[in-house]
Amino acid sequence: MSKTMDATGLASLIRRGEMTALEAVDAAAARIEALQPKLNFLVADTFERARDRARAGALTGPFAGVPYLIKDMFDVVGSVTRYGARFSAVLPPATAQSAMIDALEKAGLILIGRSALGEFGFLPTTEPLAFGPTRNPWNLNHTPGGSSGGAAAAVASGAVPMADAADGGGSIRIPASACGLFGLKPSRGRMVGDQMPAAGFDLTVQHALTRSVRDSAALFALTERTGEVTILPPVGAVTAPSSRRLRVGVLPRGLHGRTPDPRVQAGVDAATRLLESLGHSVRPSDWPVDGETLAADFAALWTNAALEVTRLISAVSGRDADETQLEPFTLAMAAQARAAGPEALEAARSRLLGVAVAYERGFADVDVILSPVLLTPPVPIGHIVGDLPVETMFERLWGFADYTVLHNVAGAPAMSVPLHWTDSGLPVGLQFAAKAGDERTLFELAFELEAAQPWADRRPPVFAT
């Protein structure tokens, strides 16, 4: 696979008979085996399952024969889901898989392995104590972000052209930013397999990390809800920019009022100049909600998720979850949720239900909101890891990832676009967000930005040969 080859290009080669699906799988397996010792992005391979599917022939779909990694929080029949956690070593292989996994295979993708994530995806880095740190191919001493960091490292290094990802608080956009990739978080309830809004307050949505906008847009169209189960008007295939000029609001500060690192601010300033050169109007904007309250309420949901994990493990193992099964920070979050009690959780949920309305009002005089994805460039390995003291961890978390949780709470789409690199060569993604259901505007803008300032030729120091 050439350094600029995306999934659409690879599928075209296979479709024209210039490469077979089996050859594509074998080549990807060889790249993974060469890169894994340096980057540690793979939890388990499914090479033989992939080869069997490739040999069977009769692959259909626009991505027929393209190798694809699944984030290791989703079940795939015949393999063990590890969730980035030590306790999961005792789990049996999955006997069922989700509608999204079925849709990915229907699109022709060949599942070749399971990519690393932080324990249960709780952190914006990928350094689970169960498997060790995943490293950034742009600089091995820095994080690829998280929680979909394994997917990001694999795609950025050229192991696979795109990979599965999921975002419950930034976990598509953060690793996209850290690894110089394109990553769009869909609206809540948009994708096949998403929880319907009436079923609960689900923050997490599933999509992909890609090298090109066209890969993301094509896969999105193949895996969004359609037909009778549609709850948002389908976007369909987006293939080009729009002639529409946008009103763009720029957030000058993070959720807690912090200003970005100067290396990140340089990216915001450059993106602003680029937008204006393309004819878009840019103006200052502000958060539509109180940032401190939103962050505290999001933390209540986040810590309660850790509490639910401990309850699940206790039910499975017959004993209280401990540090032989879970990381200290996961246990500490669970303890916080337990101490706060269900009343605090319900109060937080009640306040968060109003965020979507406030978010929508924030678009009264703008079409898109621009911000960084992260307050700083990718942090060093070890800076955010699951055995740090709770107070240290929360300070470092909010000092790194402070722009992404609003869109999960509001159920709105947002994307990280790789428009800037620091002088030392670390990627800095720029975040663009739109109203719930308006992925089309984001994809069209992304196509325009990609054409104006291409990034596909950028190659990290650690890259497949």
Phi and psi in degrees as a GROMACS rama.xvg file:
@    title "Ramachandran Plot"
@    xaxis  label "Phi"
@    yaxis  label "Psi"
@TYPE xy
-70.0437  164.979  SER-2
-65.8633  -20.8424  LYS-3
-103.725  4.21219  THR-4
-73.9929  120.338  MET-5
-100.727  -177.513  ASP-6
-66.7862  -36.1201  ALA-7
-63.3344  -42.3973  THR-8
-65.3453  -41.8109  GLY-9
-64.6389  -42.6353  LEU-10
-61.0986  -36.5557  ALA-11
-65.2792  -41.0905  SER-12
-58.7636  -45.4478  LEU-13
-65.5241  -41.8577  ILE-14
-63.8634  -34.9063  ARG-15
-82.1095  -4.33819  ARG-16
82.5669  11.8263  GLY-17
-80.0765  -12.978  GLU-18
-154.575  143.278  MET-19
-90.7742  162.729  THR-20
-60.946  -38.2314  ALA-21
-64.5741  -41.0302  LEU-22
-63.5109  -37.3134  GLU-23
-65.3217  -41.0474  ALA-24
-65.9289  -46.9382  VAL-25
-61.0755  -40.7867  ASP-26
-65.7093  -41.5592  ALA-27
-65.0042  -40.9702  ALA-28
-61.3064  -40.4906  ALA-29
-65.8268  -40.6331  ALA-30
-64.8815  -42.4382  ARG-31
-60.8181  -46.3654  ILE-32
-63.7597  -31.9694  GLU-33
-75.8968  -35.9317  ALA-34
-89.0254  -27.1506  LEU-35
-55.5026  -43.3768  GLN-36
-59.7467  -29.3295  PRO-37
-86.3214  -36.2169  LYS-38
-108.457  -27.5568  LEU-39
55.5668  52.3521  ASN-40
-98.2759  -8.05001  PHE-41
-108.28  133.359  LEU-42
-91.7198  -42.9184  VAL-43
-156.172  142.359  ALA-44
-94.3543  155.199  ASP-45
-126.002  44.7561  THR-46
-59.2636  -45.2695  PHE-47
-68.8083  -38.5893  GLU-48
-59.9478  -42.0692  ARG-49
-65.1663  -43.3915  ALA-50
-64.3475  -39.5701  ARG-51
-60.712  -41.8306  ASP-52
-68.3089  -39.2165  ARG-53
-66.1318  -40.4127  ALA-54
-67.5342  -31.185  ARG-55
-64.9669  -23.0606  ALA-56
71.6454  -167.911  GLY-57
60.0857  25.6839  ALA-58
-72.7864  135.258  LEU-59
-127.251  171.597  THR-60
104.057  157.031  GLY-61
-60.4059  -25.4254  PRO-62
-108.674  29.9022  PHE-63
-56.601  120.657  ALA-64
92.6385  -3.20473  GLY-65
-82.176  125.278  VAL-66
-69.4515  145.702  PRO-67
-148.547  137.539  TYR-68
-98.357  142.622  LEU-69
-104.867  132.54  ILE-70
-60.9909  135.784  LYS-71
-79.0962  42.7609  ASP-72
-124.248  2.04178  MET-73
-118.614  135.478  PHE-74
-72.4793  136.058  ASP-75
-127.443  128.067  VAL-76
-52.723  127.588  VAL-77
95.4232  -5.9219  GLY-78
-127.156  157.741  SER-79
-88.5296  132.521  VAL-80
-91.1009  123.492  THR-81
-102.026  -19.3428  ARG-82
57.4473  15.8702  TYR-83
70.358  19.7578  GLY-84
-125.277  149.182  ALA-85
-68.601  -36.5517  ARG-86
-59.2838  -28.2143  PHE-87
-73.7511  -6.15833  SER-88
-60.247  -22.5668  ALA-89
-92.035  -2.89371  VAL-90
-75.6989  148.959  LEU-91
-82.9581  165.975  PRO-92
-60.4196  148.565  PRO-93
-67.8578  144.063  ALA-94
-109.691  -1.47048  THR-95
-146.938  163.304  ALA-96
-143.817  164.201  GLN-97
-78.4706  168.579  SER-98
-62.4208  -32.4968  ALA-99
-66.006  -42.972  MET-100
-61.4325  -42.1221  ILE-101
-60.4759  -40.8518  ASP-102
-66.6037  -37.4998  ALA-103
-64.0752  -42.1849  LEU-104
-69.2107  -34.9722  GLU-105
-63.6687  -31.4029  LYS-106
-71.3652  -7.02531  ALA-107
101.514  -5.12429  GLY-108
-66.4789  143.916  LEU-109
-109.02  115.968  ILE-110
-75.6202  118.068  LEU-111
-111.408  -8.81517  ILE-112
173.922  -178.808  GLY-113
-117.969  124.627  ARG-114
-90.4379  152.019  SER-115
-73.8596  150.983  ALA-116
-143.542  162.44  LEU-117
-68.1275  163.493  GLY-118
-53.2578  115.161  GLU-119
54.7027  18.1631  PHE-120
70.0821  21.6726  GLY-121
-76.061  -23.0766  PHE-122
-114.197  155.46  LEU-123
-84.7661  18.6865  PRO-124
-128.375  174.426  THR-125
-129.25  79.53  THR-126
-137.01  54.8165  GLU-127
-64.3115  138.986  PRO-128
-63.9965  -23.5082  LEU-129
-69.8803  -30.5476  ALA-130
-129.01  -9.36215  PHE-131
86.8508  169.619  GLY-132
-74.4385  140.965  PRO-133
-88.1821  139.808  THR-134
-111.834  154.243  ARG-135
-85.4122  125.047  ASN-136
-65.8155  -14.5444  PRO-137
-79.9664  -26.0409  TRP-138
-164.857  113.225  ASN-139
-65.1245  -14.7505  LEU-140
-87.7987  1.9623  ASN-141
-121.148  158.834  HIS-142
-74.5277  148.182  THR-143
-84.7163  6.67202  PRO-144
84.6346  -176.18  GLY-145
-168.084  174.773  GLY-146
-84.1898  -8.54249  SER-147
-85.1896  42.7955  SER-148
-70.7511  -32.325  GLY-149
-64.1066  -43.1781  GLY-150
-61.1012  -43.6841  ALA-151
-65.2367  -44.7159  ALA-152
-62.9886  -37.7579  ALA-153
-67.0845  -42.9321  ALA-154
-73.5526  -44.3128  VAL-155
-62.9277  -31.8572  ALA-156
-86.5037  -2.54579  SER-157
84.3851  10.7614  GLY-158
-64.9991  -44.8359  ALA-159
-137.152  155.383  VAL-160
-77.2639  -24.6176  PRO-161
-158.542  163.799  MET-162
-153.186  155.707  ALA-163
-64.6843  145.282  ASP-164
-151.677  163.426  ALA-165
-144.533  151.45  ALA-166
-136.457  111.21  ASP-167
-112.372  -5.21621  GLY-168
-167.974  10.2994  GLY-169
136.604  6.69705  GLY-170
-76.5495  -3.27533  SER-171
-96.7154  -47.1346  ILE-172
-70.9427  -38.1763  ARG-173
-63.5401  -52.5444  ILE-174
-67.2626  -29.7696  PRO-175
-61.5138  -44.7303  ALA-176
-62.2449  -46.2821  SER-177
-68.9382  -23.4621  ALA-178
-116.931  9.57669  CYS-179
70.2662  38.5673  GLY-180
-118.507  169.351  LEU-181
-93.9024  132.313  PHE-182
-146.826  116.895  GLY-183
-110.359  127.987  LEU-184
-91.5963  119.583  LYS-185
-73.0939  169.992  PRO-186
-66.7288  155.492  SER-187
-64.2488  134.742  ARG-188
79.9422  1.62323  GLY-189
-73.1293  -42.059  ARG-190
-94.7845  156.578  MET-191
-53.5124  131.306  VAL-192
88.1142  -11.2996  GLY-193
-63.4289  148.675  ASP-194
-67.942  135.662  GLN-195
-69.0829  144.673  MET-196
-53.9997  -35.9988  PRO-197
-66.9088  -17.6022  ALA-198
-81.9558  -10.0065  ALA-199
149.799  175.489  GLY-200
-90.8048  77.2192  PHE-201
-91.693  124.2  ASP-202
-90.2344  -19.3963  LEU-203
-94.5529  132.905  THR-204
-128.683  155.489  VAL-205
-115.513  135.077  GLN-206
-154.857  -123.13  HIS-207
-155.601  162.973  ALA-208
-110.522  131.271  LEU-209
-136.397  163.474  THR-210
-84.7065  -30.9904  ARG-211
-123.553  156.541  SER-212
-68.2901  -38.269  VAL-213
-63.6624  -33.9876  ARG-214
-63.5152  -46.6695  ASP-215
-63.5628  -45.3241  SER-216
-65.1362  -40.2749  ALA-217
-67.023  -44.5138  ALA-218
-66.2706  -37.4649  LEU-219
-56.7107  -48.6847  PHE-220
-62.7382  -31.4845  ALA-221
-78.0729  -20.7842  LEU-222
-121.754  7.8196  THR-223
-80.7427  158.037  GLU-224
-66.2874  139.083  ARG-225
-140.139  170.89  THR-226
73.6993  -147.696  GLY-227
-68.0646  -22.5677  GLU-228
-88.2853  3.07673  VAL-229
-68.5479  133.253  THR-230
-116.754  -11.3221  ILE-231
-127.691  143.814  LEU-232
-56.3383  126.722  PRO-233
-57.0427  143.218  PRO-234
-80.493  -39.5219  VAL-235
75.5421  -165.554  GLY-236
-80.2356  122.949  ALA-237
-107.435  124.256  VAL-238
-126.387  -3.38854  THR-239
-158.695  165.625  ALA-240
-67.6362  166.954  PRO-241
-103.634  156.672  SER-242
-82.618  -9.89359  SER-243
-63.932  133.134  ARG-244
-95.7225  136.071  ARG-245
-102.49  152.233  LEU-246
-93.9029  115.475  ARG-247
-111.783  123.274  VAL-248
-95.7388  141.841  GLY-249
-116.081  127.534  VAL-250
-85.577  120.685  LEU-251
-82.6209  -16.5492  PRO-252
-136.242  162.102  ARG-253
-78.3809  179.799  GLY-254
-59.2753  -34.9061  LEU-255
-93.071  9.54563  HIS-256
88.9288  2.20946  GLY-257
-74.9013  147.462  ARG-258
-92.5825  148.734  THR-259
-66.367  154.604  PRO-260
-51.8768  141.294  ASP-261
-53.6243  -32.0993  PRO-262
-68.4318  -30.1737  ARG-263
-79.3692  -42.4315  VAL-264
-59.3069  -34.5001  GLN-265
-58.9297  -36.3815  ALA-266
-68.2215  -40.2542  GLY-267
-62.4781  -45.0812  VAL-268
-62.723  -41.7346  ASP-269
-66.5952  -39.9656  ALA-270
-64.8917  -37.6575  ALA-271
-61.7468  -45.359  THR-272
-63.498  -39.4725  ARG-273
-62.7676  -46.688  LEU-274
-59.448  -44.416  LEU-275
-65.7523  -36.2787  GLU-276
-66.4902  -23.6931  SER-277
-89.6864  -1.01486  LEU-278
97.7399  3.16091  GLY-279
-81.783  150.393  HIS-280
-95.8202  137.746  SER-281
-125.163  134.837  VAL-282
-144.899  156.997  ARG-283
-64.451  147.875  PRO-284
-136.191  -176.236  SER-285
-149.352  164.866  ASP-286
-64.2219  138.859  TRP-287
-81.4782  -2.17061  PRO-288
-137.115  166.7  VAL-289
-72.0635  118.217  ASP-290
-64.143  -42.758  GLY-291
-63.5399  -41.9482  GLU-292
-66.2777  -44.0856  THR-293
-59.7414  -45.4096  LEU-294
-62.4397  -42.0119  ALA-295
-65.5947  -40.8873  ALA-296
-70.1796  -37.956  ASP-297
-62.3071  -40.884  PHE-298
-61.4953  -33.3677  ALA-299
-63.8608  -42.3649  ALA-300
-66.6361  -40.5732  LEU-301
-63.4789  -48.9255  TRP-302
-68.107  -33.0854  THR-303
-66.826  -32.6638  ASN-304
-61.6641  -38.0544  ALA-305
-65.6395  -38.7232  ALA-306
-62.0462  -41.1934  LEU-307
-63.9469  -36.3779  GLU-308
-61.2606  -44.9387  VAL-309
-63.3066  -37.4999  THR-310
-66.4469  -39.6642  ARG-311
-63.6439  -44.8024  LEU-312
-65.016  -39.3811  ILE-313
-61.9717  -39.9007  SER-314
-66.7704  -37.1395  ALA-315
-76.0501  -41.7923  VAL-316
-93.8388  -16.6016  SER-317
78.3765  12.9154  GLY-318
-147.2  162.494  ARG-319
-62.6462  139.328  ASP-320
-63.994  140.104  ALA-321
-140.905  -172.65  ASP-322
-74.7491  -4.05414  GLU-323
-80.5338  -14.8803  THR-324
-113.546  -34.4012  GLN-325
-132.098  158.038  LEU-326
-72.3517  152.799  GLU-327
-55.1388  -38.5927  PRO-328
-68.4221  -37.9667  PHE-329
-61.0686  -44.156  THR-330
-65.6291  -37.2222  LEU-331
-67.2356  -39.696  ALA-332
-62.928  -42.3457  MET-333
-60.6217  -41.3142  ALA-334
-63.3519  -39.5894  ALA-335
-62.0708  -44.9916  GLN-336
-64.6064  -40.093  ALA-337
-63.0638  -41.9595  ARG-338
-68.6267  -35.6526  ALA-339
-70.036  -34.4451  ALA-340
85.6775  164.971  GLY-341
-66.1472  -27.027  PRO-342
-64.31  -41.7026  GLU-343
-64.0246  -38.7503  ALA-344
-63.8182  -45.3428  LEU-345
-66.1208  -36.076  GLU-346
-64.6483  -41.0322  ALA-347
-64.2435  -44.649  ALA-348
-61.1786  -41.1605  ARG-349
-60.9673  -44.5571  SER-350
-66.4255  -39.2897  ARG-351
-67.6739  -26.5829  LEU-352
-62.4874  -25.1657  LEU-353
-84.2881  -7.7122  GLY-354
-66.4423  -37.7985  VAL-355
-60.4158  -39.2435  ALA-356
-66.8352  -45.7327  VAL-357
-63.2605  -39.2126  ALA-358
-61.8758  -45.8038  TYR-359
-58.8983  -41.4967  GLU-360
-63.9894  -26.7074  ARG-361
-66.3706  -9.60741  GLY-362
-103.868  20.7505  PHE-363
-61.9757  -36.9081  ALA-364
-125.068  14.1673  ASP-365
-137.684  158.912  VAL-366
-102.184  -30.6933  ASP-367
-142.897  146.801  VAL-368
-111.363  129.272  ILE-369
-104.764  137.774  LEU-370
-157.415  170.985  SER-371
-67.6958  166.116  PRO-372
-83.2005  -39.765  VAL-373
-129.564  152.725  LEU-374
-71.1277  -27.7355  LEU-375
-132.268  164.957  THR-376
-62.7217  173.162  PRO-377
-51.2225  129.795  PRO-378
-79.2405  161.382  VAL-379
-64.2207  152.896  PRO-380
-56.5235  135.652  ILE-381
94.1741  -11.0314  GLY-382
-72.5659  -37.3394  HIS-383
-131.259  99.695  ILE-384
-144.088  153.23  VAL-385
-71.2663  3.99633  GLY-386
-112.703  16.532  ASP-387
-82.4501  154.864  LEU-388
-58.7318  149.068  PRO-389
-58.2871  -46.7591  VAL-390
-62.4662  -42.7686  GLU-391
-62.0214  -42.7831  THR-392
-63.1696  -48.4452  MET-393
-63.7507  -39.0634  PHE-394
-62.8413  -42.9644  GLU-395
-72.1201  -35.8584  ARG-396
-60.8613  -53.4577  LEU-397
-73.2857  -16.4238  TRP-398
-83.3547  -3.94772  GLY-399
-116.087  -59.4705  PHE-400
-110.394  97.4731  ALA-401
-130.476  6.53522  ASP-402
-118.255  -5.05953  TYR-403
-105.7  -22.5493  THR-404
-70.8734  -27.3407  VAL-405
-55.0139  -40.9453  LEU-406
-71.7373  -30.6881  HIS-407
-68.0731  -42.4332  ASN-408
-66.8023  -43.0302  VAL-409
-76.0929  -13.5839  ALA-410
71.9689  28.1852  GLY-411
-106.496  157.795  ALA-412
-82.5763  148.414  PRO-413
-153.846  151.6  ALA-414
-137.205  149.422  MET-415
-102.493  127.515  SER-416
-117.615  128.671  VAL-417
-80.4301  84.6215  PRO-418
-109.072  -5.2871  LEU-419
-147.189  145.791  HIS-420
-130.27  144.807  TRP-421
-73.3848  169.256  THR-422
-60.5997  -26.9728  ASP-423
-89.1577  1.56469  SER-424
93.0438  16.433  GLY-425
-92.5426  134.716  LEU-426
-69.6093  148.08  PRO-427
-133.066  110.454  VAL-428
-83.8498  147.033  GLY-429
-106.662  132.094  LEU-430
-96.7587  132.257  GLN-431
-121.728  130.563  PHE-432
-125.634  150.784  ALA-433
-134.281  178.088  ALA-434
-66.2492  156.355  LYS-435
-54.1516  130.681  ALA-436
89.0841  -3.60223  GLY-437
-104.448  49.0964  ASP-438
-63.4624  -28.5518  GLU-439
-57.9388  -46.0285  ARG-440
-58.4272  -41.34  THR-441
-67.3786  -45.9461  LEU-442
-61.6209  -43.1128  PHE-443
-63.0087  -41.4331  GLU-444
-65.0052  -40.7918  LEU-445
-61.5698  -41.8926  ALA-446
-59.5287  -40.6483  PHE-447
-67.0622  -43.5054  GLU-448
-66.1999  -38.5393  LEU-449
-63.8956  -39.2345  GLU-450
-70.5643  -36.7543  ALA-451
-75.294  -33.7922  ALA-452
-141.317  75.1326  GLN-453
-60.464  146.004  PRO-454
-122.373  -6.46847  TRP-455
-61.8405  -29.3777  ALA-456
-79.5784  -10.5442  ASP-457
-70.8961  132.653  ARG-458
-131.433  125.069  ARG-459
-72.0799  162.427  PRO-460
-57.5864  -34.244  PRO-461
-101.837  106.949  VAL-462
-146.906  147.806  PHE-463
-61.1044  137.327  ALA-464
